[in-house]
Amino acid sequence: MAKEPTTRTMSFAFPRFIHAPSLLYRNLATTHEKSYLLLLPQKRRFCAVTPSSFSKSSGEELMVVVGGGAAGMYGAIRAKTLAPNLKVVVIEKGKPLSKVRISGGGRCNVTNGHCFDNMVLAEHYPRGHKELRGSFFKMHSPADTMTWFSDHGVDLKTEDDGRVFPVSNTSSSVIDCLLFEAKKRGVILQTGKVVTNASSTGSGKFTIKVEKRTADYVEYLEPDYLLITSGSSRQGYSLVAKLGHSIVEPVPSLFTFKIDDAELAELSGTTFTKVKAKLKLESLQKSIPQLTQVGPMLVTHWGLSGPVILRLSAWGARDLSSSDYKGILQVDFAPDIHIEDVRSILNQHKDQFTKQKLLNSFPSEFGLTKRFWKYIIDREGVSGDILWASVSGGSLTSVASALKHCSFNVIGKGQFKDEFVTAGGVPLSEIYLNTMESRIQSHLFFAGEVLNIDGITGGFNFQNAWSGGYIAGTSVGNLANGNSQLDRKKTVA
Ligand SMILES: Cc1cc2nc3c(=O)[nH]c(=O)nc-3n(C[C@H](O)[C@H](O)[C@H](O)COP(=O)(O)OP(=O)(O)OC[C@H]3O[C@@H](n4cnc5c(N)ncnc54)[C@H](O)[C@@H]3O)c2cc1C
């Protein structure tokens, strides 16, 4: 038998003690302003329930946002801006906006400023490129994001490659802005608390269980609107499943390739301004155009990185995962020169520099470093010590071929520290993209990385969070204002 907990001291105002051996007390948040201690039968013998911060006056509705990341904070601010009388509570298990802080190497690549056409913009999302062609970016585009932040005091700049950063060059500007706007509008931010369970009540509301990791502490809330913005957290996926949604298996995206080639690793730091790289995977029968990419590439200690590789990792994320990150990467180091012309350039060089050693002289047309040229001729078994006059036609053909179709064995996945994102999550077929509402459960909304949307590097992942958060916040704000006509029919394009 459990003892009466009256001798325990807890630091809550006006504690009332309830003996509840088999059942946790529900529905507190909607009715009372006081705090409670519950006596529980199992491991957690005492638990505090403090609905005071969420207490609502009669008729007031409650929106709970699970996760205080980019999507959650932006959505909460939008909902509260549209419906100031709506109670908006963000529950965050760690620190709010922690990924914003580390993003873009601490500078936060807020969005991309070079994609004004929404069709082109959608092409930057390996998961979502078809669905996002419709209403999604029309309702909140990168330009809208930029306007929002500049209107709220964050000056932005667009770099040559389209990435948009705060002029301050620090992500703190973005964080301070969002926290300030949330506070100013009366969004309640609860940190250090985890939403561990969620279900629908059957009467159009939800019951969610909130716990603190550091203390025996449980709260039950009954929000009228639930926005899940839990990013790639496993706990978030489990909530999603409890609410009746399916999950596309999460797999990593945006990573570098480990290459089985010790000689290549010695070239670490070598950059190529433009290569054409094609990823070939055994598991893939059909050819996917996005698995060929053109752009800069970088040699690292463990393999290959740079924009081309990151884009291939994103487009190939799912197939790479099922191939255990093993495949063949075929690189064209002279993508603008036809193979016949590569051969002619080599032949012309041979005629012109007959008395030079192969290692010391090579055509400038290919834009290669001496170290990389040595790598290529070594790879083809051609000695760098022979004179150009002595190089055989066959050797020149194999060097030309290595420059145009150089194959590397991908043996695994490396890291990319600047950005990382998870592919997978709630399938887009299960939500209305013009409201971000669930098709399964009304008044349940999703935004951000918890959805099966992910972009390549360049600010596209945050843009997904801003657009989704904004649309979801708009939907909840409108509903709370009595506009129950959410246009559920018009959905994806
Ligand atoms: C190192 C790094 C750098 C990046 N840089 C960029 C960049 O410069 N530009 C860009 O566009 N993208 C960048 N990204 C990707 C970008 O950070 C994410 O796409 C974006 O943060 C997703 O926002 P979100 O709000 O959906 O999820 P998150 O930012 O992950 O937020 C989810 C929040 O929910 C909380 N949470 C989860 N489950 C629960 C629960 N059960 N209860 C309570 N709280 C919960 C988590 O603690 C977390 O704070 C970067 C990612 C990384 C890892």
The ligand as a Tripos MOL2 file, in Angstrom:
@<TRIPOS>MOLECULE
LIG
   53    58     1     0     0
SMALL
NO_CHARGES

@<TRIPOS>ATOM
      1 C1         24.8110   20.7150  -37.7450 C.3       1 LIG1
      2 C2         23.5980   21.1130  -38.5460 C.ar      1 LIG1
      3 C3         23.6270   22.2780  -39.2880 C.ar      1 LIG1
      4 C4         22.5380   22.6450  -40.0760 C.ar      1 LIG1
      5 N1         22.5990   23.7900  -40.7970 N.ar      1 LIG1
      6 C5         21.5490   24.1480  -41.5730 C.ar      1 LIG1
      7 C6         21.5630   25.3670  -42.3010 C.ar      1 LIG1
      8 O1         22.4900   26.1760  -42.1940 O.2       1 LIG1
      9 N2         20.4990   25.6350  -43.1140 N.ar      1 LIG1
     10 C7         19.4330   24.7860  -43.2210 C.ar      1 LIG1
     11 O2         18.5000   25.0760  -43.9780 O.2       1 LIG1
     12 N3         19.3690   23.6550  -42.4830 N.ar      1 LIG1
     13 C8         20.3840   23.3300  -41.6620 C.ar      1 LIG1
     14 N4         20.3210   22.1830  -40.9250 N.ar      1 LIG1
     15 C9         19.0680   21.3990  -40.9470 C.3       1 LIG1
     16 C10        18.0670   22.1220  -40.0130 C.3       1 LIG1
     17 O3         18.7070   22.3510  -38.7870 O.3       1 LIG1
     18 C11        16.8100   21.2850  -39.7890 C.3       1 LIG1
     19 O4         16.2500   20.9490  -41.0280 O.3       1 LIG1
     20 C12        15.8030   22.0880  -38.9700 C.3       1 LIG1
     21 O5         16.3660   22.3900  -37.7180 O.3       1 LIG1
     22 C13        14.5030   21.3210  -38.7720 C.3       1 LIG1
     23 O6         13.6870   22.1030  -37.9350 O.3       1 LIG1
     24 P1         12.5440   21.4180  -37.0600 P.3       1 LIG1
     25 O7         11.9550   22.5020  -36.2500 O.co2     1 LIG1
     26 O8         11.6660   20.6260  -37.9260 O.co2     1 LIG1
     27 O9         13.3040   20.3640  -36.1550 O.3       1 LIG1
     28 P2         14.3990   20.6010  -35.0270 P.3       1 LIG1
     29 O10        15.1640   21.8400  -35.2590 O.co2     1 LIG1
     30 O11        15.1490   19.3280  -34.9220 O.co2     1 LIG1
     31 O12        13.5320   20.8220  -33.7130 O.3       1 LIG1
     32 C14        12.7970   19.7710  -33.1150 C.3       1 LIG1
     33 C15        12.7710   20.0400  -31.6400 C.3       1 LIG1
     34 O13        11.8310   19.1650  -31.0220 O.3       1 LIG1
     35 C16        12.3350   18.7620  -29.7720 C.3       1 LIG1
     36 N5         11.6280   17.5160  -29.4300 N.ar      1 LIG1
     37 C17        11.6540   16.3590  -30.1230 C.ar      1 LIG1
     38 N6         10.8330   15.4620  -29.5470 N.ar      1 LIG1
     39 C18        10.2810   16.0720  -28.4810 C.ar      1 LIG1
     40 C19         9.3530   15.6550  -27.4910 C.ar      1 LIG1
     41 N7          8.8230   14.4360  -27.4970 N.pl3     1 LIG1
     42 N8          9.0050   16.5290  -26.5140 N.ar      1 LIG1
     43 C20         9.5450   17.7840  -26.5030 C.ar      1 LIG1
     44 N9         10.4290   18.2300  -27.4130 N.ar      1 LIG1
     45 C21        10.7830   17.3800  -28.3930 C.ar      1 LIG1
     46 C22        13.8240   18.6040  -30.0100 C.3       1 LIG1
     47 O14        14.5450   18.7060  -28.8080 O.3       1 LIG1
     48 C23        14.1020   19.7690  -30.9670 C.3       1 LIG1
     49 O15        14.4990   20.9280  -30.2860 O.3       1 LIG1
     50 C24        21.3830   21.8230  -40.1080 C.ar      1 LIG1
     51 C25        21.3440   20.6540  -39.3400 C.ar      1 LIG1
     52 C26        22.4350   20.3090  -38.5680 C.ar      1 LIG1
     53 C27        22.3650   19.0540  -37.7370 C.3       1 LIG1
@<TRIPOS>BOND
     1     1     2 1
     2     2     3 ar
     3     2    52 ar
     4     3     4 ar
     5     4     5 ar
     6     4    50 ar
     7     5     6 ar
     8     6     7 ar
     9     6    13 1
    10     7     8 2
    11     7     9 ar
    12     9    10 ar
    13    10    11 2
    14    10    12 ar
    15    12    13 ar
    16    13    14 ar
    17    14    15 1
    18    14    50 ar
    19    15    16 1
    20    16    17 1
    21    16    18 1
    22    18    19 1
    23    18    20 1
    24    20    21 1
    25    20    22 1
    26    22    23 1
    27    23    24 1
    28    24    25 2
    29    24    26 1
    30    24    27 1
    31    27    28 1
    32    28    29 2
    33    28    30 1
    34    28    31 1
    35    31    32 1
    36    32    33 1
    37    33    34 1
    38    33    48 1
    39    34    35 1
    40    35    36 1
    41    35    46 1
    42    36    37 ar
    43    36    45 ar
    44    37    38 ar
    45    38    39 ar
    46    39    40 ar
    47    39    45 ar
    48    40    41 1
    49    40    42 ar
    50    42    43 ar
    51    43    44 ar
    52    44    45 ar
    53    46    47 1
    54    46    48 1
    55    48    49 1
    56    50    51 ar
    57    51    52 ar
    58    52    53 1
@<TRIPOS>SUBSTRUCTURE
     1 LIG1         1 GROUP 0 **** ****
